[in-house]
Amino acid sequence: MMKSLVITDVRAICTAPEGIDLVVVKVETSDPAIYGVGCATFTQRYRAVVTVVEEYLKPFLVGKDPARIEDIWKTSMVNGYWRNGPILNNAISGVDMALWDIKGKLADMPLYELFGGKCRDAVPAYIHADAASVEDALDLVQARIDAGWSRIRVQIGGYGGSVPVDNRPQGGQPGVYYDPRQYMKTTLEGFRALRERFGDTVELCHDVHERLAPSDAIAFARKMERYDLLFLEDVLPPEQIMWFDQVKRASTIPLAMGELLNNPQEWMQLVQNRSVDYLRLHISQAGGITPVRKIMAFCEMYGVRTAWHGPGDLSGVGHAVGAHLSISSPAFGVQEWSCSIRENTYKVFPGMPYVRNGYIYLNDRPGIGVDIDEEAAAVYPPQDRPHDWTLCRLPDGSAARP
Ligand code: MG
């Protein structure tokens, strides 16, 4: 017999244990022992998410039955009539994950049990190697291999390669300049050197981070094909989704995409057309567990695998939710693991999953199995850092997507 509860409070907790601003939503119920936590992190605009959670979702949800997850998700999404978008989706995700956390606590089961049980014993993950140069990439990849990793995402000179752009017009705008041609050249050189050094003993992937024009993306995918990548990520931006079919037809390189998507029309099209091999949603940006479970089933039908986004701008709760979904779905391909997950994350998020030899392990506590220690969280308040890395420019000074 399930307990009958009502939601009594919905709060947003902001913290930056590793210097990156995070938002966690806590949903409290009429039983003080039963509460849930969820990730609502949109780090660049976190105060807007807090406003939606506390000023709009809280009054809408207090008094409602936390057991009715599906109904709460649907009504929260349409209650303001205007829907989707990163601010609303993240806010709803915070509540949605918290309700699943409550559900698991009431059932006395970890989420992966509610999702049908484990499909695998642990979650295979990849880690980043962000190198300054080709030489540095060789050393960093060796260091990751020595630390037990066998799947590594390699970037040389940051997204788009930050080689000095010396042919700029005079008196140009400030910004992070990059040269797509130089970027392609350095990255190809780098991957050739990596394969020469490491052979096929390590799985490699690379994130283009939407820095190429469509025809360059097609040519680059073909040239990268010989380095046998796990996947090539975000070869194009969401605004150019219609080009993915052409990239796919031009090359056998596996394609991954999706961290920026927040509208069902975007991922439906990519999956239905088999335009990508890996869907890489940022779970909170997509609206939380409720929609993402359906998307995983949808991916499974079409033979598309998942590689959920696992960056530093995700709370410990968000990392654990990704692992629960990944460990229990046949559609799973690989999971991203962030280099920003360090000691402070484990202090603020007790129960946070850990990694050994490239595998993520979850605990078997009920619900998400991760809490937020509010006292520890308060030791690391939000930093409100500027987000200059997004202010990208091409050599002629024109603004580019980050
Ligand atoms: Mg990415």
Residues whose N, C-alpha, C, O or C-beta is under 5 A from the ligand:
A	BS01	MG	D207
